[in-house]
Amino acid sequence: MFLLLLQYIDDAVKALEISLTNEDLTYLEEMYVPHPIVGAINENPPQGTVLLDKK
């Protein structure tokens, strides 16, 4: 188990060395399809607003 964890950490550190070209980014963004927001709120409330969880 510990060796598997070390492998995950090693892979994550190696991922920091990856750099994407503008072509890579364009390709990845082309596949993105916006979708409606699902959840409690769909926009940030005004600054200073306190959200209460009513039950």
C-alpha angles and dihedrals in degrees: 000000000000092000090052090052090050090051090053091051092047091050091049092052091049089051089063088067093060117103125188125217122226087256090055091051093047091051093050093047092050090064094052115106115192115232135188117275113254117201146057099315134016098202138029112268120236115282112277095028115136116211115213124202103223118195 
